[in-house]
Amino acid sequence: MAIALITGGGSGIGAAVGALLAQHGDTVILADINTEAADTVATEIVSSGGHAESATLDVRDMPAFARLVDRVVADHGRIDLIFNNAGIGVGGPIEDLSEEHWQRIVDINVMGVVHGIRAAYPHMIRQGDGHIVNTASLAGLVPSPMLAPYAMTKHAVVGLSLSLRPEAAMHGVRVSALCPGPTETPILDSRGPEDLAAHDGVSARDLLTKAAGRIYPVEDLARDFVAGIEANKALIIAPGRARASYWLHKLLPSQFEKAASRLVDWAKREASKLDPTPH
C-alpha cells in the first residue's frame, strides 16, 4: 500500500487520480489551496472505504510544502509517490498579457513543481525508493498557440522531469511527466487567475475542442496515469489522439505548424465576433 501526496487534489486530475489510487488500496493525501474542495474529495474517498486525508497547501510556499511532506513522512513512515499536479491556465494573444500573468503561472506551474521535488526528493533518496510525477501537458511537447504562457511552463516541466529522471534513478527514485491532451477538468473553463484581468477571446475549452476534437474524460486519464506509473514511463501521454499529435509534430513539424497557424486564424476570427471593436 503506497503513501501518495497529490497537489491540486481538490478537483480535476488530482481528485480523479486520488480516488483511483485509493480504490487500489493506497493512502492518498490530497493537498489543495482550496481547503473545502480537498476536504470534500477526501471525505468522499473515505465514505467509499478508502484511505484519504486533506491538507491546505499553496504550492508557491516552499516552507509550507516542506512542512507538509515532513508531516506525511512522520505520520506514515515514508512517502512513495508525489504527484506535483497543481496548476493554472493562462492564455490569449501574447500582446494582451501582463507581466503579472507570466509571473503567476511560472510561480505555480513551474516553481510549484520545483518545490514539490525539493520537499519530497530527499526523503525518497533516504528511502532508496519513490516516484515523482509532474503534471505537464501535450502543450509541453508540441506548439500550442494562444496558450503560450501555459505551454511554456509545461515545456519546462517536461524538461525538468526528463533531466531529473536519470539522476534520480541512481538513488532508486523514478520520475515521470504526465502529458495529457485536452481533458475534462475545471481548467478548461478558467479565464486565468481571478485577480488578474481576463482575456476576452475564445475559451480554452473552445480552442482545444477545435484543435483536438472530443475532450477526454478525466476518469479515463486517471487510469492511463496509473498504468503509466506502474510501467515507469518517462512520458505518460494520453489519450491516443495526444500520442498521435506528439508523433505528427516530431515527424512532420512543418505540417503541424501549418495546422497551428490555421488554429490561430480561427481563434482571432472568433474573438472578433465576441468583440467587434476595431483594434
Residue pairs with C-beta under 8 A, 6 or more apart in sequence:
1 25
1 26
1 27
1 51
2 21
2 26
2 27
2 80
2 81
3 26
3 27
3 29
3 72
3 76
3 77
3 78
3 79
3 80
3 81
4 18
4 21
4 26
4 27
4 28
4 29
4 80
4 81
4 82
4 83
5 28
5 29
5 31
5 68
5 69
5 72
5 79
5 81
5 82
5 83
5 120
6 14
6 17
6 18
6 28
6 29
6 30
6 31
6 83
6 85
7 14
7 31
7 32
7 57
7 59
7 83
7 84
7 85
7 86
7 112
7 116
8 14
8 31
8 32
8 85
8 86
8 87
8 135
9 15
9 18
9 28
9 29
9 30
9 31
9 32
9 38
9 41
9 54
9 85
10 30
10 32
10 34
10 36
10 37
10 38
10 40
10 41
10 54
11 32
11 34
11 37
11 41
11 185
11 186
12 183
12 185
12 186
12 187
12 218
13 85
13 135
13 178
13 180
13 183
13 185
13 218
13 221
13 222
13 225
14 30
14 32
14 83
14 85
14 86
15 30
15 37
15 41
16 218
16 219
16 221
16 222
17 83
17 85
17 222
17 225
17 226
18 28
18 30
18 41
18 45
18 52
19 41
19 44
19 45
19 48
19 50
19 222
20 219
20 222
20 223
20 225
20 226
21 28
21 81
21 226
22 28
22 45
22 48
22 50
22 51
22 52
23 48
23 50
24 226
25 51
26 51
26 80
26 81
27 51
27 52
27 53
27 76
28 42
28 45
28 50
28 51
28 52
28 53
29 52
29 53
29 54
29 55
29 68
29 72
30 38
30 41
30 42
30 52
30 53
30 54
30 55
31 38
31 54
31 55
31 56
31 57
31 68
31 86
32 38
32 54
32 55
32 56
32 57
32 86
33 56
33 57
33 58
33 59
33 86
35 54
35 56
38 54
38 55
38 56
39 54
41 52
41 54
42 52
42 53
42 54
43 52
45 51
45 52
46 52
55 68
57 64
57 65
57 68
57 86
58 64
59 65
59 84
59 86
59 108
59 111
59 112
59 113
59 115
59 116
60 107
60 108
60 111
60 112
60 115
61 115
62 115
62 118
62 119
65 115
65 116
65 118
65 119
66 115
66 118
66 119
68 119
69 79
69 82
69 119
69 120
69 123
70 119
72 79
73 79
73 123
78 123
78 127
79 120
79 123
79 124
79 127
79 130
80 129
80 130
80 131
81 130
81 131
81 132
81 133
81 229
82 116
82 117
82 119
82 120
82 130
82 131
82 132
82 133
83 133
83 135
84 112
84 113
84 116
84 117
84 132
84 133
84 134
84 135
85 133
85 134
85 135
85 178
86 108
86 112
87 108
87 109
87 112
87 135
87 153
87 187
88 104
88 105
88 108
88 109
88 187
88 190
88 192
88 193
89 105
89 147
89 150
89 187
89 190
89 192
89 204
90 97
90 101
90 102
90 104
90 105
90 149
90 150
90 192
90 193
91 146
91 147
91 148
91 149
91 150
91 192
91 199
91 204
91 207
92 146
92 199
92 201
93 146
93 199
93 201
93 268
94 148
96 199
97 149
97 199
98 196
98 197
100 196
101 149
101 192
101 193
101 196
102 149
104 193
104 196
105 149
105 150
105 152
105 153
106 153
109 150
109 153
109 154
109 156
109 157
110 153
110 156
110 157
110 160
113 134
113 135
113 157
113 160
114 160
116 132
116 134
117 132
117 134
117 160
117 164
120 130
120 132
121 130
121 132
121 168
121 173
123 130
124 130
124 132
124 168
124 171
124 172
124 173
125 171
125 173
127 172
128 171
128 172
129 172
129 173
130 172
130 173
130 174
131 173
131 174
131 175
131 176
131 229
131 232
132 161
132 164
132 168
132 173
132 174
132 175
132 176
133 175
133 176
133 177
133 178
133 225
133 229
133 236
134 157
134 160
134 161
134 175
134 176
134 177
134 178
135 157
135 177
135 178
135 180
136 154
136 155
136 157
136 158
136 161
136 177
136 178
136 179
137 150
137 151
137 154
137 179
137 180
138 144
138 179
138 180
138 181
138 182
138 237
138 242
138 245
138 246
139 147
139 150
139 151
139 154
139 155
140 151
140 153
140 154
140 155
140 156
140 157
140 158
140 177
140 179
141 155
141 158
141 179
141 235
141 237
141 246
141 249
142 245
142 246
142 249
142 256
143 151
143 249
143 256
143 257
143 260
144 150
144 151
144 260
145 260
145 261
145 263
145 264
145 267
146 201
146 202
146 207
146 263
146 264
146 267
147 204
147 207
154 179
157 177
158 177
158 179
158 235
161 175
161 176
161 177
161 234
162 177
162 234
162 235
164 175
165 174
165 175
165 176
165 234
168 174
168 175
169 175
174 232
175 234
176 228
176 229
176 232
176 233
176 234
176 235
176 236
177 234
177 235
177 236
178 225
178 228
178 236
179 235
179 236
179 237
179 238
179 242
179 246
180 216
180 221
180 224
180 237
180 238
180 239
180 242
181 212
181 216
181 237
181 238
181 239
181 241
181 242
181 245
182 188
182 208
182 209
182 211
182 212
182 215
182 216
183 215
183 216
183 217
183 218
183 221
184 215
184 216
184 217
184 218
185 218
187 204
188 203
188 204
188 205
188 208
188 215
189 203
189 204
189 205
190 204
191 198
191 199
191 203
192 198
192 199
200 271
200 274
200 275
201 267
201 268
201 270
201 271
201 274
201 275
202 267
202 270
202 271
202 274
205 215
206 270
207 263
207 267
208 215
209 215
210 263
210 266
210 267
211 263
212 241
212 242
212 245
213 241
216 238
216 239
216 241
216 242
220 238
220 239
221 238
221 239
224 236
224 238
224 239
225 236
225 238
228 236
228 238
229 236
237 243
237 246
245 256
248 255
248 256
249 256
